[in-house]
């Protein structure tokens, strides 16, 4: 063997070794092969993504459609083609877990879903010797917009293109059942069966009805034989074509209610026993009738109510069935014949200028809709001495409600405490109060009493209630910063503990062996990526969690 051949063989072996070594560490596959899929228009293709994940890669995979049709929803690939999407589509689906990614291509074939056309033709009446043409294209539809062809089943009539012809000169008097079929050329078909009635030529009946005017809540009743006749003396029947009212035999009836004011057009058809018909129209005018307001009801104060504050307002309810705008006259006094104190009140309430304490009052309301008045009954009530109220509020907006005790009754700020006049109230507030506001379990809000707004520094005091008053309690607030880690960490993290409201705290995620810091969770906000150092402003209790990823060996 020559030296050149030896060199060639050696070079080939080196190339084989290099190619083999590059294949020893193949790219990790995350997904199985996805077979070609088929779906019909109007249906939905669903693929459970978990069934295409190779063993060992089931956790933390995110899917994305890179190319093609469909979408990812939850743990499914979904594609719902419309009725004009028949064909073949290639889909490129990617899966990734943060460090590795993989994709698979698969084909989706969408089969055409042809929807059948439909046609609807009403029954026809033709007199002997008459010809009629019907445009079938206006009576048929195809959901897919396909071109349609028509076929006539039976020996009567003829179809040319989209037009149906009947020639009554070639037909005897009687009824004929006709069927028309429609096809879209793709296997979809529809049909319609209707009657063609051929009748002897005769003079149609006539009907003439004059216009009428009635009032609301009246009934118009007409004997239609008084307004119709048939030249041939045939028996006639009536049908309401359009408009209000009903027809019962030969009677037309329209009952106008209180919502019927206006003008109505009515058309009535008259037919003879030979099948001929005609129609007549007339107009009904309904005149509005005013309905007076209802008797005022539901008084406040209630009838014969006592212990009514002198600052009370009078209110009532009233209805107008026509929806008219109502105005009220209010009568008030200390006798059973009250005097007018307010006229033309636009709402259902009135506040008296002055009511005496411990007095009995009589009052009534007269409602008016501009046309008619309705007088209400006489109501009465008795006033009392109004109570005095102690109001306690905080000097700042708090996310918790500090506790306060008034005469051994536990309450929460803000509050309005109703007391008797000249009653002495014992008010007590704990100087330090703690609250559990946010998970995890444990107190995380501290409220410390400072002083009252009137200069009193003691949290406990006695107040003589000879008039209503409002006190403001001043507080200082601090919040607890709770710091935790998703990986086990036995040491305390600097920054955890109580901090005054508005303070800024800098927290650094600790180094944990075998783990790499990922992101932060701050209260209900998850996955904050800002590095290992985060700045927290203490405007509320804070639950801070440093999240880590385990380092694979």
C-alpha positions in Angstrom: 0.0 0.0 0.0 1.4 3.4 -1.0 2.1 6.4 1.3 -0.7 8.4 -0.4 -3.3 5.7 0.3 -2.2 5.5 3.9 -2.6 9.3 4.3 -6.0 9.2 2.7 -7.2 6.5 5.1 -5.8 8.3 8.1 -7.6 11.6 7.1 -10.9 9.7 6.6 -10.6 8.1 10.1 -9.9 11.5 11.7 -13.1 13.0 10.0 -15.2 10.0 11.2 -13.8 10.4 14.7 -14.6 14.2 14.7 -18.2 13.6 13.4 -18.7 10.8 15.9 -17.5 12.9 18.9 -19.8 15.8 17.9 -22.8 13.4 18.1 -21.9 12.0 21.4 -23.7 14.9 23.2 -26.9 15.4 21.2 -29.2 18.3 22.0 -31.7 17.2 24.7 -35.2 16.7 23.3 -38.2 17.8 25.4 -41.0 16.8 23.1 -42.2 13.7 21.3 -42.9 13.6 17.6 -46.5 15.0 16.9 -48.3 13.0 14.3 -50.3 14.8 11.5 -53.7 16.0 12.8 -57.1 16.4 11.0 -60.1 18.5 11.9 -63.3 19.5 10.2 -64.5 23.1 9.7 -66.6 24.2 12.6 -65.0 21.7 15.1 -62.1 22.1 17.5 -58.8 20.3 17.5 -57.6 19.7 21.1 -54.1 18.3 21.9 -53.2 17.6 25.5 -49.6 19.0 25.6 -48.6 16.8 28.5 -49.0 13.7 26.3 -46.2 14.9 24.0 -43.6 15.7 26.8 -40.7 13.2 27.0 -40.2 11.5 30.3 -38.3 13.6 32.8 -39.3 17.0 31.3 -42.8 17.4 32.8 -42.0 20.3 35.2 -42.0 24.0 34.3 -42.5 23.7 30.6 -43.9 26.6 28.7 -45.5 26.2 25.3 -45.7 28.6 22.4 -47.0 28.4 18.9 -44.2 29.9 16.8 -45.7 29.4 13.4 -49.0 28.3 11.9 -52.5 28.2 13.3 -54.0 27.6 16.7 -53.2 28.8 20.2 -52.1 27.6 23.6 -54.8 27.7 26.4 -53.8 26.2 29.7 -52.4 22.7 29.1 -54.0 22.3 25.6 -53.2 23.3 22.0 -56.5 24.4 20.5 -57.4 25.2 16.9 -61.0 25.9 15.8 -61.1 26.5 12.0 -63.9 28.5 10.5 -66.1 27.5 7.6 -63.7 29.0 5.0 -60.4 27.5 6.3 -60.3 24.1 4.6 -56.7 23.2 3.6 -53.3 22.1 5.0 -51.4 24.0 7.6 -48.0 23.5 9.2 -47.6 24.3 12.9 -44.4 24.9 14.7 -44.8 24.3 18.5 -42.1 25.2 21.0 -41.6 24.0 24.5 -39.1 25.6 26.9 -38.2 25.3 30.6 -36.0 28.4 31.0 -32.7 26.7 30.1 -33.6 24.3 27.3 -36.1 24.6 24.4 -37.3 22.2 21.8 -39.9 22.4 19.0 -41.9 20.1 16.8 -43.5 20.7 13.5 -46.7 18.9 12.6 -49.3 19.2 9.8 -53.0 20.0 10.4 -55.4 19.1 7.7 -58.8 21.0 7.8 -61.6 19.1 5.9 -64.3 21.1 4.3 -67.6 21.0 6.1 -70.2 21.8 3.5 -73.5 23.2 4.8 -76.7 22.5 3.0 -78.7 25.2 1.3 -82.3 25.9 2.2 -85.4 27.3 0.4 -88.8 28.4 1.5 -91.7 29.2 -0.8 -95.2 30.2 0.5 -98.4 28.7 -0.9 -99.6 30.3 -4.1 -103.0 31.1 -5.5 -103.5 31.5 -9.3 -106.7 32.1 -11.2 -107.5 30.2 -14.3 -105.6 31.7 -17.3 -103.0 33.5 -15.1 -99.3 33.1 -15.4 -96.8 33.7 -12.6 -93.0 33.8 -12.3 -91.0 33.4 -9.1 -87.4 34.3 -8.6 -86.0 31.3 -6.6 -82.7 33.1 -5.8 -84.4 35.4 -3.4 -86.2 32.6 -1.6 -83.1 30.4 -1.0 -79.9 30.7 1.0 -76.6 28.9 1.3 -74.5 29.4 4.5 -71.3 28.9 2.5 -72.3 31.3 -0.3 -72.1 28.4 -2.9 -73.8 28.8 -6.3 -77.1 27.1 -6.3 -79.1 25.0 -8.9 -82.8 24.2 -8.7 -84.9 21.1 -9.7 -88.7 20.9 -9.9 -90.3 17.7 -8.7 -93.7 17.1 -10.2 -95.5 17.6 -13.6 -96.6 21.2 -13.0 -94.4 24.2 -13.6 -91.0 24.8 -15.1 -87.6 26.0 -13.9 -85.3 28.0 -16.2 -82.2 29.1 -14.4 -83.3 30.6 -11.1 -86.9 31.3 -12.2 -90.0 29.1 -11.5 -92.9 29.5 -14.0 -96.5 28.4 -13.6 -99.1 28.7 -16.4 -102.6 28.3 -15.1 -103.9 28.0 -18.7 -102.5 24.4 -18.7 -103.9 23.5 -15.2 -107.3 22.6 -14.0 -109.0 24.2 -11.0 -107.8 22.6 -7.8 -104.8 22.2 -5.4 -101.4 21.0 -6.6 -98.5 20.0 -4.3 -95.2 21.2 -5.7 -91.6 20.4 -4.5 -88.5 22.4 -5.4 -85.1 21.1 -4.6 -82.0 23.2 -4.3 -78.4 21.9 -4.6 -75.0 23.6 -4.0 -73.1 21.2 -6.2 -71.1 19.8 -3.2 -73.6 17.3 -2.0 -75.6 19.8 0.0 -79.4 19.8 -0.8 -82.5 21.4 0.5 -86.1 21.2 -0.5 -89.5 23.0 0.0 -93.0 21.7 -0.6 -95.9 24.1 -1.1 -99.4 24.3 -2.5 -100.5 25.9 -5.7 -104.2 26.6 -5.8 -105.9 27.3 -9.1 -109.3 28.8 -8.8 -112.0 30.0 -11.2 -111.9 33.6 -12.3 -114.3 35.6 -10.2 -114.6 39.1 -8.8 -112.7 39.4 -5.5 -114.6 40.7 -2.4 -114.1 44.3 -1.3 -113.6 45.9 2.1 -113.7 49.6 3.1 -113.4 50.7 6.7 -113.4 54.3 7.8 -110.9 55.8 10.3 -111.9 55.8 14.0 -111.0 57.8 17.1 -111.3 56.4 20.6 -110.0 57.3 24.1 -107.6 55.3 26.2 -109.3 52.5 28.2 -112.1 52.2 25.5 -112.8 49.2 23.2 -113.4 49.5 19.5 -115.6 46.6 18.2 -116.5 46.3 14.5 -118.9 43.9 12.7 -116.8 43.5 9.5 -119.8 42.4 7.4 -120.9 46.0 7.7 -117.8 47.1 5.8 -117.3 44.3 3.2 -119.2 42.6 0.4 -118.6 40.1 -2.4 -119.9 41.0 -5.9 -120.6 37.3 -6.6 -122.4 36.8 -3.2 -119.7 34.3 -2.1 -119.2 33.6 1.6 -116.4 35.7 2.9 -113.8 35.5 5.8 -111.5 38.0 7.3 -107.8 38.0 8.3 -105.8 40.6 10.2 -102.7 41.4 8.1 -101.0 44.1 10.1 -101.8 46.4 13.0 -103.4 46.2 16.4 -106.4 44.3 17.6 -107.7 40.8 16.9 -110.3 39.2 14.6 -112.7 36.6 15.9 -115.0 35.4 13.2 -116.6 38.5 11.7 -115.7 40.8 14.6 -112.7 43.1 14.8 -111.8 44.1 18.4 -109.2 46.6 19.7 -108.9 47.4 23.5 -106.9 50.5 24.1 -105.2 50.6 27.5 -103.6 53.6 29.2 -100.4 53.2 27.3 -102.0 53.2 23.9 -102.2 56.9 23.0 -101.2 57.5 19.4 -102.1 56.5 15.8 -102.3 53.0 14.5 -102.6 51.7 10.9 -104.6 48.5 10.5 -104.9 46.3 7.4 -107.5 43.6 7.1 -107.8 41.0 4.2 -111.2 39.6 3.0 -111.3 36.3 1.1 -114.2 34.6 -0.7 -114.9 30.9 -0.9 -113.4 30.8 -4.4 -110.0 31.9 -3.1 -110.1 35.5 -4.3 -109.1 38.1 -1.8 -108.4 41.8 -1.3 -107.5 44.1 1.6 -108.5 47.4 3.1 -106.7 49.7 5.5 -107.9 52.2 8.1 -106.5 54.3 10.9 -107.3 54.3 14.6 -106.4 57.4 16.7 -106.3 56.8 20.5 -106.6 60.0 22.5 -104.6 60.3 25.8 -106.6 60.2 29.0 -105.0 61.6 32.1 -104.9 59.5 35.2 -104.5 61.5 38.5 -101.7 60.7 40.9 -102.1 58.0 43.4 -102.9 58.9 47.0 -99.6 59.7 48.8 -98.4 56.8 51.0 -95.5 55.5 53.1 -95.0 58.6 55.2 -91.8 59.3 57.1 -92.1 59.8 60.1 -94.6 56.9 60.2 -98.2 57.5 61.3 -98.3 58.3 65.1 -94.6 57.8 65.4 -93.0 59.2 68.6 -89.4 60.0 69.4 -89.0 61.9 66.2 -85.9 64.3 66.1 -86.6 68.0 65.6 -84.2 67.9 62.7 -86.2 65.3 60.8 -87.3 65.7 57.2 -90.8 64.7 56.0 -90.9 62.2 53.1 -93.6 60.2 51.3 -94.2 58.1 48.2 -96.5 58.8 45.3 -97.1 57.2 41.9 -98.4 58.4 38.5 -99.6 55.7 36.2 -99.0 57.9 33.2 -95.4 58.7 34.3 -96.2 62.4 34.6 -93.9 64.7 36.5 -95.4 65.4 40.0 -95.3 68.5 42.2 -96.5 68.6 45.8 -98.0 71.0 48.3 -97.1 70.3 52.0 -99.3 71.1 54.9 -98.0 71.1 58.5 -99.2 72.3 61.9 -100.0 71.5 65.5 -103.7 71.1 64.8 -105.6 68.5 62.9 -106.2 71.1 60.2 -102.6 71.8 59.1 -101.7 74.9 57.1 -99.8 75.2 53.8 -96.0 75.5 54.5 -94.6 74.7 51.0 -96.0 74.8 47.5 -94.7 73.2 44.3 -92.2 70.8 46.0 -90.5 68.9 43.2 -89.3 65.9 45.2 -90.9 63.5 47.7 -89.2 65.1 50.7 -89.5 68.4 52.7 -87.5 69.6 55.6 -89.4 71.9 58.1 -87.7 75.1 59.0 -88.2 74.6 62.8 -89.9 71.9 64.9 -90.3 72.3 68.6 -89.2 69.6 71.0 -91.8 67.4 72.6 -94.6 68.7 70.3 -97.3 66.8 68.3 -97.6 67.7 64.6 -100.1 67.0 61.9 -99.3 67.0 58.2 -100.5 66.0 54.7 -99.4 66.1 51.1 -101.4 67.1 47.9 -99.9 65.7 44.7 -100.5 67.3 41.3 -99.6 66.1 37.7 -100.5 69.5 36.2 -104.1 68.4 35.3 -105.5 66.7 38.4 -104.7 66.9 42.2 -104.8 64.1 44.7 -105.0 64.8 48.5 -103.3 62.5 50.9 -104.5 61.5 54.4 -103.7 63.4 57.6 -100.6 62.0 59.3 -99.2 62.8 62.8 -95.9 62.5 64.7 -94.4 63.7 68.0 -90.9 65.2 68.4 -88.5 64.5 71.3 -85.3 66.1 72.6 -82.5 65.1 70.2 -79.6 63.0 71.6 -76.1 64.2 71.8 -73.3 62.4 69.9 -69.7 61.9 70.6 -67.7 61.3 67.5 -64.1 59.9 67.6 -61.9 59.8 64.5 -58.2 59.2 63.8 -55.9 61.9 62.7 -54.7 59.8 59.7 -56.1 57.1 57.4 -55.4 53.7 58.9 -55.6 50.2 57.4 -56.9 48.9 60.8 -59.5 50.3 63.2 -58.1 51.1 66.7 -60.2 50.0 69.6 -61.8 52.3 72.1 -64.0 51.6 75.2 -66.9 53.9 76.1 -68.5 53.1 79.4 -67.1 49.6 79.2 -68.5 49.1 75.6 -65.8 48.0 73.1 -66.0 50.0 69.9 -63.8 50.8 66.9 -62.6 54.1 65.5 -64.1 55.9 63.6 -67.4 56.0 65.6 -70.4 58.1 66.5 -71.6 57.3 70.1 -75.2 58.4 71.0 -75.5 59.5 74.6 -78.1 61.2 76.7 -77.8 64.9 77.4 -75.6 65.7 80.4 -74.4 62.0 80.6 -70.8 61.4 81.7 -68.8 59.1 79.4 -65.7 57.2 80.4 -63.4 56.9 77.3 -60.4 54.5 77.4 -57.9 53.7 74.6 -55.0 51.3 75.0 -51.7 53.1 74.4 -50.4 50.3 72.3 -52.6 48.1 70.0 -51.4 45.3 67.7 -53.3 43.8 64.8 -52.9 40.8 62.5 -53.5 42.3 59.1 -51.8 40.1 56.5 -50.5 36.5 56.3 -48.5 34.8 57.7 -50.3 34.5 61.1 -49.0 37.0 63.6 -49.4 40.7 64.6 -48.0 43.0 61.9 -49.5 46.4 62.6 -48.8 48.5 65.8 -50.9 51.6 66.6 -49.6 53.8 69.4 -51.8 56.5 71.0 -50.1 59.9 71.2 -52.7 62.5 72.3 -56.1 64.0 71.7 -56.5 67.0 69.4 -57.8 69.1 72.3 -54.4 68.8 74.0 -55.3 66.0 76.4 -52.5 63.4 76.5 -54.0 60.8 78.7 -55.7 57.9 76.7 -58.3 57.6 79.4 -60.7 60.5 80.2 -64.2 61.4 81.3 -66.4 63.6 79.1 -69.6 65.4 80.2 -72.0 65.3 77.2 -73.9 68.6 77.5 -73.6 69.0 73.7 -72.5 66.9 70.7 -68.7 67.0 70.0 -66.0 65.3 67.9 -62.6 64.3 69.2 -59.6 63.3 67.0 -57.1 60.8 68.4 -53.5 61.1 67.2 -51.6 57.8 66.6 -48.2 56.7 65.4 -48.1 53.5 63.3 -45.4 50.9 62.6 -45.5 47.8 60.4 -43.7 44.5 60.6 -41.4 43.4 57.7 -41.5 39.6 57.5 -38.7 38.1 55.4 -38.6 34.4 54.2 -36.8 32.3 51.6 -38.1 29.6 49.3 -35.0 27.5 50.2 -34.2 26.5 53.7 -32.3 29.2 55.6 -31.7 29.0 59.4 -30.4 32.5 60.0 -32.2 35.8 60.6 -32.2 38.1 57.6 -31.2 41.7 58.3 -34.2 44.1 58.0 -36.8 41.8 59.4 -38.8 43.3 62.2 -40.9 46.4 63.1 -40.4 49.7 61.2 -42.1 53.1 61.5 -44.7 54.0 58.8 -43.0 55.5 55.7 -39.6 54.1 56.5 -37.5 52.7 53.7 -35.8 49.3 54.3 -33.0 47.8 52.1 -33.1 44.0 52.1 -30.4 41.7 50.5 -31.2 38.1 49.6 -28.8 35.8 51.6 -26.4 33.5 49.8 -27.6 29.9 50.2 -25.3 27.0 49.3 -26.6 24.9 46.5 -29.2 27.5 45.4 -29.3 30.5 43.0 -31.4 33.6 43.8 -34.2 34.0 41.2 -36.7 36.8 42.2 -38.8 38.3 45.0 -42.5 38.0 46.1 -43.8 41.2 47.7 -47.2 40.7 49.4 -49.5 39.7 46.5 -47.0 40.6 43.8 -45.0 37.6 42.6 -41.9 37.2 40.6 -40.3 40.7 41.0 -37.0 40.7 39.2 -34.8 43.4 40.6 -31.6 41.7 41.7 -30.6 40.4 45.1 -31.2 43.8 46.7 -34.7 45.2 47.1 -35.9 48.5 48.6 -39.1 48.2 50.5 -41.2 51.2 51.7 -43.1 50.5 54.8 -46.6 51.9 54.0 -48.2 48.7 55.2 -47.2 45.3 56.6 -44.8 43.5 54.2 -44.4 39.8 53.6 -41.2 39.5 51.5 -40.1 36.1 50.1 -36.7 35.5 48.3 -37.2 32.8 45.7 -34.3 30.5 44.8 -33.6 27.9 42.1 -31.9 24.7 43.1 -28.5 24.2 41.5 -28.4 20.9 39.7 -25.1 19.0 40.2 
